[in-house]
Amino acid sequence: MLIRPNREKLVDILEEVFESIRVIKASYLVHEVKAPWSIKARCRGDVRFILVFENTCWIRTKKSPEGIQLLSGDMFLLFSDDDYILSDEQERLPTEFENLCLLEQDGNRLRYGGDGDAALVITGFFNLDYNLDLLIKILPSEMHLPVCRVRCRAFRSIFELMMVESENHLIGSQAIVDRLCEIFFVYALRSYSIDFRDSLSGWLAASLDENLKDVMIGIHQDIGYKWTVGTMAEKAGMSRSAFASRFKLVVGLSPLEYLTRWRVHKAGLLFQKNNMSIAEVAHSVGYESESAFSKVFKEACGVTPGEFKRNYKKGKVVTEELLLVEPDVPVI
């Protein structure tokens, strides 16, 4: 039997995570602004994004209060719940969104500011289906993807199509916008993992870490195995204590916490894609006891496996964390 090299197995686990990404009702705004301008964004969604189409702007976040200048073609992603500020200059005082004096609003397109240099910026958010946010929360709190010719062209193409869909209000437009956001998000995560490997954290970093990648491959290839910290450490070729410390440092979770999150995530996928019983799913993801699995699942998702199955079949959002804002309220 041919054993594939670890590089191919590593690609497989990244593919597995990327393929499971499902966006729920993405929303965005197009800001046509002229200097001077500055705005404080409200917090919405599991993932928030900023794309600079024309000219430049500054973003200030809790992690980067001094500000980061974004150039035309730059993409910025936020995974935290903190407010952020966009402006034409680094230290300009912001205006709350509710107090913004709009010169004009046409659907998702806003025009405001003074009579100086013009800029075009897209901001938006989306939530992630059921419990994938458990994995997103252990990514870096923010990602800055500087302009790159190939990446810039790809992002522009995606968002230009997104704007066409939103402006036409045709049947299926929201579904198309959601799928386009999935493409953009996977593209952004892949680009970041390639270009900024040394600054990665969470499961992306662990998947590329020389000490941890074999364990990550093992967990993702055989989620039903009776994993313990001891068996993981043995696979990593490390002592139990050294492995546990290294894993917590890189991922931000203990090995068993990460294992539990991935098992719950896989269980959600199995409930969606297969007509399996709760006991069968529990066994598939490594639980001998249905009651133990149900307890862990409810703690992670806020609903029991049975409620999840019923609600998913009805097309309902099933966790409190994924409640959406009213679709007619503009957000940034």
Secondary structure per residue as TSV (DSSP state, phi and psi in degrees):
chain	resnum	aa	ss	phi	psi
A	1	M	-	360.0	130.6
A	2	L	-	-76.6	125.2
A	3	I	-	-97.7	118.9
A	4	R	-	-72.4	148.0
A	5	P	-	-65.3	156.9
A	6	N	H	-58.7	-30.4
A	7	R	H	-59.1	-42.9
A	8	E	H	-69.3	-37.6
A	9	K	H	-66.0	-36.4
A	10	L	H	-63.8	-43.4
A	11	V	H	-58.6	-38.3
A	12	D	H	-60.1	-43.5
A	13	I	H	-73.1	-32.5
A	14	L	H	-66.4	-40.9
A	15	E	H	-60.3	-40.1
A	16	E	H	-61.5	-43.3
A	17	V	H	-67.6	-47.2
A	18	F	H	-61.2	-40.6
A	19	E	H	-68.0	-21.7
A	20	S	T	-87.0	-3.8
A	21	I	-	-71.1	124.1
A	22	R	-	-132.2	124.5
A	23	V	E	-92.7	140.3
A	24	I	E	-111.3	116.1
A	25	K	E	42.3	74.2
A	26	A	E	-68.0	151.1
A	27	S	E	-140.4	146.8
A	28	Y	E	-152.0	164.1
A	29	L	E	-131.8	144.7
A	30	V	E	-104.3	120.5
A	31	H	E	-103.0	111.2
A	32	E	E	-98.3	103.4
A	33	V	E	-122.2	155.8
A	34	K	E	-132.4	138.6
A	35	A	S	-62.5	144.7
A	36	P	S	-85.2	143.4
A	37	W	-	-152.4	151.1
A	38	S	E	-164.7	136.8
A	39	I	E	-143.2	141.7
A	40	K	E	-100.6	124.2
A	41	A	E	-86.0	144.4
A	42	R	-	-84.1	154.2
A	43	C	-	-88.5	120.3
A	44	R	-	-145.7	138.2
A	45	G	S	87.8	158.4
A	46	D	S	-68.8	-36.2
A	47	V	E	-129.9	129.8
A	48	R	E	-119.2	146.6
A	49	F	E	-137.6	152.3
A	50	I	E	-134.7	126.7
A	51	L	E	-125.5	124.6
A	52	V	E	-91.3	115.1
A	53	F	E	-86.7	-43.2
A	54	E	E	-138.5	142.2
A	55	N	S	67.3	-148.2
A	56	T	-	-136.8	167.2
A	57	C	E	-156.0	173.4
A	58	W	E	-115.0	144.8
A	59	I	E	-124.1	135.1
A	60	R	E	-120.5	128.0
A	61	T	-	-126.9	172.7
A	62	K	S	-61.6	-38.7
A	63	K	S	-74.5	-31.8
A	64	S	-	-126.5	68.1
A	65	P	T	-66.7	-22.4
A	66	E	T	-73.9	-16.3
A	67	G	-	97.0	148.7
A	68	I	E	-126.4	129.2
A	69	Q	E	-82.5	128.3
A	70	L	E	-104.1	127.4
A	71	L	-	-94.4	167.4
A	72	S	T	-58.3	123.4
A	73	G	T	100.4	-10.4
A	74	D	-	-73.1	145.7
A	75	M	E	-119.5	140.1
A	76	F	E	-132.7	129.7
A	77	L	E	-117.6	140.1
A	78	L	E	-123.4	132.4
A	79	F	-	-117.2	7.3
A	80	S	S	-101.2	172.6
A	81	D	S	-95.0	8.1
A	82	D	-	-80.5	151.7
A	83	D	-	-67.6	160.8
A	84	Y	E	-141.3	160.7
A	85	I	E	-121.7	131.1
A	86	L	E	-111.3	140.5
A	87	S	E	-160.2	166.4
A	88	D	S	-81.6	-26.2
A	89	E	S	-124.7	157.1
A	90	Q	T	-59.6	-40.0
A	91	E	T	-116.5	18.5
A	92	R	-	-68.9	135.3
A	93	L	-	-65.9	136.9
A	94	P	-	-86.9	159.1
A	95	T	E	-106.0	133.4
A	96	E	E	-61.8	144.5
A	97	F	G	-56.3	-40.3
A	98	E	G	-64.4	-25.7
A	99	N	G	-99.0	7.5
A	100	L	-	-67.4	132.5
A	101	C	-	-93.6	100.6
A	102	L	-	-80.8	134.2
A	103	L	S	-77.3	-32.7
A	104	E	E	-165.7	146.6
A	105	Q	E	-135.1	125.6
A	106	D	E	-129.4	92.5
A	107	G	T	63.8	-120.6
A	108	N	T	-84.3	0.5
A	109	R	E	-102.3	123.6
A	110	L	E	-114.3	141.5
A	111	R	E	-126.2	126.4
A	112	Y	E	-160.1	173.7
A	113	G	E	114.0	-157.5
A	114	G	-	-103.4	-136.2
A	115	D	S	-125.9	24.4
A	116	G	S	-92.2	-150.0
A	117	D	-	-61.5	138.1
A	118	A	E	-89.9	150.5
A	119	A	E	-143.4	156.3
A	120	L	E	-128.3	118.0
A	121	V	E	-130.9	137.3
A	122	I	E	-109.6	129.6
A	123	T	E	-125.5	154.3
A	124	G	E	-175.0	-173.9
A	125	F	E	-153.4	162.9
A	126	F	E	-154.3	156.1
A	127	N	E	-102.1	163.6
A	128	L	E	-112.4	143.5
A	129	D	S	-58.5	136.1
A	130	Y	G	35.4	-114.9
A	131	N	G	-107.1	21.0
A	132	L	G	-66.0	-21.3
A	133	D	H	-61.7	-19.4
A	134	L	H	-63.3	-32.6
A	135	L	H	-85.5	-36.0
A	136	I	H	-62.5	-34.7
A	137	K	T	-66.0	-13.9
A	138	I	T	-105.9	18.0
A	139	L	S	-85.4	168.7
A	140	P	-	-55.3	150.1
A	141	S	S	-67.1	-21.0
A	142	E	E	-152.0	151.8
A	143	M	E	-133.4	127.8
A	144	H	E	-111.3	118.0
A	145	L	E	-107.5	97.8
A	146	P	-	-61.9	160.4
A	147	V	-	-58.0	136.5
A	148	C	-	-142.8	135.2
A	149	R	H	-54.6	-49.5
A	150	V	H	-68.3	-45.8
A	151	R	H	-64.9	-41.2
A	152	C	H	-60.4	-43.0
A	153	R	H	-64.3	-40.2
A	154	A	H	-66.0	-48.3
A	155	F	H	-61.2	-43.6
A	156	R	H	-61.6	-42.3
A	157	S	H	-61.9	-43.7
A	158	I	H	-62.5	-47.3
A	159	F	H	-75.9	-28.5
A	160	E	H	-65.3	-41.5
A	161	L	H	-66.6	-37.8
A	162	M	H	-61.0	-42.3
A	163	M	H	-66.8	-38.5
A	164	V	H	-60.9	-45.1
A	165	E	H	-62.6	-44.3
A	166	S	H	-67.1	-38.0
A	167	E	H	-73.2	-28.8
A	168	N	H	-83.4	-23.6
A	169	H	T	54.4	41.8
A	170	L	-	-86.4	163.9
A	171	I	T	-58.4	131.2
A	172	G	T	88.2	1.3
A	173	S	H	-60.2	-44.1
A	174	Q	H	-63.2	-39.9
A	175	A	H	-62.7	-40.5
A	176	I	H	-66.2	-42.6
A	177	V	H	-60.8	-41.9
A	178	D	H	-62.2	-44.7
A	179	R	H	-66.0	-36.4
A	180	L	H	-64.1	-37.1
A	181	C	H	-66.8	-34.8
A	182	E	H	-62.0	-45.0
A	183	I	H	-61.2	-48.0
A	184	F	H	-62.0	-40.5
A	185	F	H	-67.7	-44.8
A	186	V	H	-62.8	-41.9
A	187	Y	H	-61.0	-42.6
A	188	A	H	-66.2	-45.2
A	189	L	H	-62.2	-43.0
A	190	R	H	-62.6	-45.3
A	191	S	H	-61.0	-43.0
A	192	Y	H	-65.6	-40.8
A	193	S	H	-66.5	-27.5
A	194	I	H	-82.9	-45.4
A	195	D	H	-84.1	-25.3
A	196	F	-	-129.6	46.2
A	197	R	G	-56.1	-39.3
A	198	D	G	-70.2	-18.7
A	199	S	G	-107.0	10.6
A	200	L	-	-71.0	157.7
A	201	S	-	-143.5	175.5
A	202	G	H	70.2	-155.5
A	203	W	H	-65.9	-29.5
A	204	L	H	-62.7	-45.4
A	205	A	H	-65.3	-43.2
A	206	A	H	-62.7	-35.1
A	207	S	H	-67.7	-20.3
A	208	L	H	-109.8	-3.0
A	209	D	-	-77.5	130.7
A	210	E	T	-59.7	-32.6
A	211	N	T	-82.7	-23.6
A	212	L	T	-112.9	-16.7
A	213	K	H	-62.2	-35.1
A	214	D	H	-66.3	-34.6
A	215	V	H	-68.4	-43.1
A	216	M	H	-61.3	-42.8
A	217	I	H	-61.0	-43.7
A	218	G	H	-62.7	-46.0
A	219	I	H	-61.1	-45.7
A	220	H	H	-74.0	-28.6
A	221	Q	H	-81.6	-28.6
A	222	D	-	-139.1	72.0
A	223	I	T	-66.6	-22.7
A	224	G	T	-84.1	-5.3
A	225	Y	S	-66.3	151.4
A	226	K	-	-79.6	72.6
A	227	W	-	-70.9	138.7
A	228	T	-	-131.7	168.1
A	229	V	H	-60.8	-34.7
A	230	G	H	-64.5	-46.1
A	231	T	H	-69.1	-33.9
A	232	M	H	-65.8	-44.4
A	233	A	H	-62.0	-40.4
A	234	E	H	-62.1	-41.4
A	235	K	H	-66.2	-33.1
A	236	A	H	-79.7	-12.8
A	237	G	T	72.1	33.5
A	238	M	S	-129.5	163.9
A	239	S	-	-69.4	159.9
A	240	R	H	-59.6	-46.5
A	241	S	H	-69.4	-40.5
A	242	A	H	-66.0	-39.6
A	243	F	H	-65.1	-47.7
A	244	A	H	-60.1	-40.4
A	245	S	H	-67.1	-44.8
A	246	R	H	-63.5	-43.0
A	247	F	H	-62.5	-46.8
A	248	K	H	-63.8	-37.7
A	249	L	H	-64.4	-44.1
A	250	V	H	-79.8	-45.0
A	251	V	H	-89.0	-32.9
A	252	G	S	91.0	1.0
A	253	L	S	-133.8	157.8
A	254	S	-	-71.5	160.4
A	255	P	H	-55.1	-41.5
A	256	L	H	-73.7	-31.1
A	257	E	H	-64.8	-43.8
A	258	Y	H	-64.6	-44.0
A	259	L	H	-56.9	-44.4
A	260	T	H	-62.1	-43.9
A	261	R	H	-62.8	-42.2
A	262	W	H	-69.5	-35.8
A	263	R	H	-63.7	-42.8
A	264	V	H	-64.5	-41.3
A	265	H	H	-60.5	-47.0
A	266	K	H	-63.8	-37.3
A	267	A	H	-61.9	-42.3
A	268	G	H	-59.8	-40.8
A	269	L	H	-64.2	-40.8
A	270	L	H	-65.5	-38.7
A	271	F	H	-63.9	-34.3
A	272	Q	H	-74.3	-42.2
A	273	K	H	-95.9	-15.5
A	274	N	S	-133.4	153.8
A	275	N	-	-92.8	58.7
A	276	M	-	-96.6	150.2
A	277	S	-	-75.1	164.9
A	278	I	H	-62.1	-39.8
A	279	A	H	-63.2	-41.1
A	280	E	H	-65.3	-41.9
A	281	V	H	-65.9	-42.7
A	282	A	H	-57.4	-45.8
A	283	H	H	-64.7	-39.3
A	284	S	H	-63.7	-32.0
A	285	V	T	-102.2	13.6
A	286	G	T	103.2	14.8
A	287	Y	-	-112.4	125.3
A	288	E	S	-79.5	-27.0
A	289	S	-	-106.1	124.9
A	290	E	H	-63.6	-37.6
A	291	S	H	-66.9	-39.7
A	292	A	H	-64.6	-42.6
A	293	F	H	-62.3	-45.2
A	294	S	H	-61.6	-37.9
A	295	K	H	-65.4	-45.9
A	296	V	H	-64.8	-42.0
A	297	F	H	-62.5	-44.4
A	298	K	H	-67.1	-38.1
A	299	E	H	-61.7	-36.5
A	300	A	H	-80.8	-39.8
A	301	C	H	-107.5	-14.1
A	302	G	S	85.4	-2.8
A	303	V	S	-137.6	158.9
A	304	T	-	-76.2	161.4
A	305	P	H	-56.0	-38.3
A	306	G	H	-64.4	-42.9
A	307	E	H	-64.7	-39.3
A	308	F	H	-59.7	-48.6
A	309	K	H	-59.9	-46.5
A	310	R	H	-65.5	-45.2
A	311	N	H	-67.8	-37.1
A	312	Y	H	-65.7	-39.9
A	313	K	H	-63.2	-29.7
A	314	K	T	-86.0	-2.2
A	315	G	T	76.1	24.4
A	316	K	-	-94.9	150.7
A	317	V	-	-74.6	133.1
A	318	V	-	-113.1	0.7
A	319	T	S	-127.2	146.7
A	320	E	G	-59.7	-33.6
A	321	E	G	-63.6	-20.7
A	322	L	G	-101.8	12.2
A	323	L	-	-62.5	131.6
A	324	L	-	-96.0	156.0
A	325	V	-	-75.7	166.1
A	326	E	-	-59.7	132.7
A	327	P	T	-62.9	-22.9
A	328	D	T	-87.4	-4.9
A	329	V	S	-89.7	118.2
A	330	P	-	-68.7	136.2
A	331	V	-	-134.5	157.2
A	332	I	-	-134.2	360.0
